[in-house]
Amino acid sequence: MSNKFNASSLTEYCKSYARKVAGDFFAHHSVISGQELLKLSAVSQVNLFVISSLSEKWRSDAERFRSPYFDFEHPDVREAMQVFMNTVSQHISVRREHLEPLLADATRRTLILIFDPRHYFDEALRNQPDFSLSADAAHQLTRYTQINKFVPAALEERMKGKSVVYVNQALTWLDEILMQRGRELEKPEKYITLFSEKLLLDPGVLLRKASYDFTPPQPVLTPNKSFFDTEIETPVAPTPEVAPPPPTNEVVPVINTMDSDAAPRSHFLDRSGPSVEPTGPSMQPSQATAHLSETPTLEAALPKAEEESTGPVTVGETFYRAPIESISKSISLNQKFMFINQLFNGNAASYNEAIEELNRATSYDQARDLVSYRYAAQYLWDMSSDEVAMLIEILKRRFA
């Protein structure tokens, strides 16, 4: 995480903000739709990051639907898949217990993007799989970035003609872009006002060393149109006003209309692009700092394994629940492969980083919060799955 922040203050604010925003909405609704998500928070970047998480889930589900027994590259099948997945994307329906983790993580990402944009984009690049940045990944970074959008847009522009580059090349470009255009980075003041409409945001508390004296700006209202397979435009910056905006004002991203073809086309299912192997400098190991993304507590979302057993404990259960000194050493090889594939999307580096962070936790509550609030949001876990329940049980033994 960025070292500009007071970690505990950032975590607490994100959890409280998500709880407040979700609580206000779900006081009158049981589920939230895609169009409602685009208007949920007055800070539209928060909404876009939530939509981005749903988009990643949408894309991963489309991949899992593919089968080795059928020709999914046949034009008829591709067209049918595009129509089906686009139809699904237009019927988003999320309950509170599933939204709050996404919302708190989106809040954390937005605050880092506002107060430490260099760290945000550096981390986004270093977290790319295989230490390579694809043209599609660069486009997605631009698509779902509204604050300081010129940075990913400039990165995407430099990738024209290249299907993939090594991350170290992209990091060099990032340094050049910020050196040449650093004055264009947005000021935090207007976003402090928008966050404070729902929950007071004090930079002096949130950051290690920061204070601001500003005049609250007036947010711009812009219409929303669609999501997933559409481009997102950056709204015109608002003109500062002396009086702060009323709490009901909303900032909604401007989104272009969908293609006018009879059958909707999905950017996420398009595999027609080139797949040229990258040439360039040798791959460097990732130096990404660990995220600290904790989101609001929802007891209903916790796995059943976390409930205390009221029945008699057998000898086998006593042994199984015996305290352990190291999480990684207590995980069998089969469990490790299962966690990597089912919980971390096949990324062993992400698994290792998460296990190390969990092992550094000082209490069971802290470790459980990391699972429930950070990893569940980041990797879209099903908190009722057997894999999550198994991991929670291991955490219980670690901090018994």
N, C-alpha and C positions, 0 to 999 in steps of 0.2 A: 504494500500500500504506500501511497505517497507519504513522505516524511514531513510534509507541511501540516498534516492534520494531527489533532489530538485524537488518537484512535478510539478511545472510549466515548468521547463526545460525538464523533462522527457516527459511530454505531448506534448510540442512543438516539440521536436526532433522526437517522434514517428509519429506525424502528417506530419512533413516535409519529413521524410524518406519515408513514405508510398506514399506520393504525388509524390516524385521524382522517386521512383522505378516504380510506376504505370504509371506515365507520360511518362517515357522512353519507356516502353513496349507498351502502348496503342497508342503511336504516330504512330505505324505501324500495329496495330492489333485492331480489334473491340471486340474480346473475347479472353480469355486465357483458354487453355486446362489443364488437369491434369499433363501431362508430362512437359508442359511449366511452370506450377506452381512450380514443383520440381527444376527448374533452375532459377526461377525469381530473387531471391536475392543471393548475394555472400555468405550470412550467411545462410547455409542450415537449421539451426534450425528455422529460421523465416518461411521458406517454409513449414517445417513439421508442424508448429503450424497452418498455414493456412489450410493445408490438414486435420489436426485434427479437425478443426472447420467444414469443409465440411463433414468429417466422422460422426460427431455428428448429423449433419443435415440429412445425409443419413440414419443413424440408426433410428432417430426419425420419419422420413417419412415412414420407413418400419413398425414401430409400429402402426402408424396411419392408415396404409392400412389394418390392421387386422379388421375383423368384427365378431360380436358375432353370426352371422347367418351361418357361415361356419366353417369347421374343418381345421384350419390352422396348426394343429399338425399332420395331415395326411402326411405320407412320400412323397406322390406324390406332395402335395401342398407345403411342405417344400422345396423339391428339385426345384420345379418351381419358388418359391419365391427367392431362392438362385441364380438361373440362371438369373432371371429378374433383381434383385438388383445389382448383379455383372456386368451385362451388362450396367446398368445405370451408375455405378461407373466408367466405362471405357470411358464415354462420358461427362466428366466435361466440362462445358462451362460457364464462368463467365465474366460478363461485369465490366467495371471499377467502376461504382457507387456501385456495390455490393462487389467488391474486396477490395477497399481502407479501409473500416472499419475493415475487417478481417486482412488486412496487418498491419495496425497500431496497432491493439491489439496484433498480433503476435510479432511485434517489441517490444512492451512493455514487454510482457511475457519473451522474449529472454533476454532483458537487465537485468531484475530482476534475471533471472536464472544465468546470467553471474556474476553480481556484488553482489548478495545476495541470493545464492542458498538455504541457510537454510530457509529464509523466503518464497521462492518460493515453496518448497516442503511442508513446514508447511501449507501454505495457500491451496495448492492443496488437501491436506488430509482433512483439516477442512471444505472444501467446498463440501465434499462428502454428498450425500443425506442421511437423517436419521442418520447422524453421524456414518456411517458404511462404511467400505472399502471392496468391493467385490473383488474376485479373478479376475474377468473380468476388473474392474476398475483399479486394480493394473497393469494388463497386458497392458491396453491401455496407462497408464502413462509411462510405459517402452517403449512401441512401438513408441511413438511420442516424446521421449526425446533423444536428441543426445548429448547435452552438459551435462557433469556430469551424464551420463547414469548409472553409477555404483550404484547410490543412489536408483532409483526406481527398478533397477534389484535386488538389495539386499533386498528391501522390498518385492518384489514378491517372492523371494526365501524363505523368512521367512514365507510366507503364504502357502507354499506347504502343501497340505492336508486339508486346510481350505477354505471353500467357501466364508466366510465373517468374518471380525473381526471388533470390535469397533475402531473408529478412535483414541481414547486415547491409545490403544495398539499399533497402527501403529506409533503414535507420539513418543512413548517410543522407538520403534525400530529405528526411524529416528535419535533420539538423540544418540543412541548407534552406529549406522553406521557412523555418522559424527564424533563422538569422536574417533572411531577406525581407520577411513580411511579419515579423514579430509585433510590429506596431498595430497590426490589424486584429490582434486577439481581443475578444470582447471583454469589457469591464464587468465585474461581478455585481455592480450595484443594482441593476434592474432585476436581476434574478434573486437577489437578497430580498427585494420587495415582494416579488411574486411568491417566494417560499413563505415569507412572513405573513402573507394573507391567511394562510392556513395554520402555520405554526411558526412562532418567532424564531428567526435565524440570526444568531449573534456570531459574526465572524471571529470576534475576540475570544469566544469560548470554543468554537469549532476548530480554529487554527492554532498552531503553536505560538506564532507571533504575527498578529494581524489586527488592524483596526481600520474602520472605514467611516468616512463622513460624507454622506451623499444625499441627494434629493431624489426621492422615489420617483421612478418613471411611470408613464402610462402604457400598459401593454396594448398590443395591436390585436384586434379581432379579425381573423381570416377564416374563410369557409373550409370545411374538410370535404373530401370527395371519396377517397378509397384508400386501400393499403396494399400490402404484400407485393403485387406485381406492378406497382406504380412508382413513379419518381416523386420525390419529396423536395419541394422548393424551400429555400430559406426565406422566411418572412422579412419584410422591411423593418429595420430597427426602429423602435418607437421613439417619439420625441419626448424628452423628459418634461414632466409637469411638477408643480410644487406640491399638489395634493396627491396622496396615494390613491390607487384605484380601489373601488369597492370590492369586497370579498367575492362577489358573484362573477366578476369578470373572468373570462377563460381565454387562454392562448391556445389556438388550434392550428396545427400545421396545415399549410396549403399543399394539397396532393393532386397531381395531374389526373385527368380522366383515363380510363382504361382503353385499351386498343379497341377499335371499332369492328374487328373481325367478328364473324358469326360465332365462332368458338373462342372463348377467352384463351389468351396465351399466358403461360406461366414462366416467369424468368427463372424460377427455382427448379423447373424440370427440364430446362433447355440444356442439352448436352452437345449442341452442334458446334461449340467453340473448339479451337485447336488445343492440342495437348502436347505442347513442345516441352521437352525436358530443359530445365534451366541450365545455363552455363554461366559461370561467374566464380566469385570467391568461394572458398570452402566453407562448409557449414560451421557455425559457431554454436556452442552450447547456450541454451537459454539462460538469461540472467534475470528473469522476471522476478520481481518481488511478490510475495504471496498476497492475495487479496484479503481484505478483512471486511467481508460483506455479511453483516448479520441483520436479519430481518425479523419482523414482529412475531411474538410467540402466539401460536395457535395450537392449543392442546389437541384439538380434533384432528390436526394434520399429522400428529406424531404416530409412529407405527405401533401396532399392538404389542410388539415385544417390549415396549417401554412400560407397559402397565405392570404394576407389582403383582406377583402371584400370591394368591391367598391359600393355595392348597399346600399339602405336605411336600417337602423337598427331598428328592431321592439322593442317593450317594452320587450317581452320575451327574445330577444337576448341581450338586455341591461342588464337584470337581470342575464342571464346566464354567461355573460362576466364580471360581476362585480368582483372587486378584492377580493381575499380571503387571509386569514392569514395563513392557514395550508393546505397543499396538502392532507394529510391523512384524515382530517376532511371533506374535500369537496368531497371526493370520496364515492359514495353510496355503500351500501352492494353489490348490483348487479354488479356494476362496479368493485368493489374489487375482487369478485370471477372471473369475466371475465378477469381482468388483470392477476391474479394469474395463471389461466388455459391457457390463450392464449399467454401471454407474458413471463411468468416465469416458464413455463413447470410444473405447478402445485405445485411449491415450494413456500410456504407462507413465509418462512424465507428470501428467496432471494427477494421477493416482498417488505417485510417490510424494509429490508436493503436499497433497491433502493429508496423507497419513502422517507426514512429518509435522505438519501444523497441528493436527489433532493430538499428537504425542506431546507437543509443547504446551498444550492447554494445562491450566493449573487446577481445574475442577471438572467434574462431570457436566455441570450446567453449562460451563463455557464450551466444552467439546460438543455437547448436544446442540447448543445454539449454532455452532459452526455448521453442523450437519443440517439442521432444520432451516436455517436462515441463509447461509451462504451457498453451500453446495447444492441444496435442493433448488434454489433459484437459478444458479449458474448452469446446472446440467439438467434442469427440469425433471427432477426425480419424482417418482410416485412414492410418496411417504408411507404408503401401506404395503409396499412390495417386500418380498422376503429378503432381498439383498439389503435394503435399508434397515430392516429389523435385525438382521444378523450383525450389521455394523454397529448399531446402537447397543446390542448386547455385549459386543467386544468393548465398547466404551465404558459400559457399566463395570466390567471386570477391571479395566485399567484404573478406574478411580474409586474402586470399592474400598 
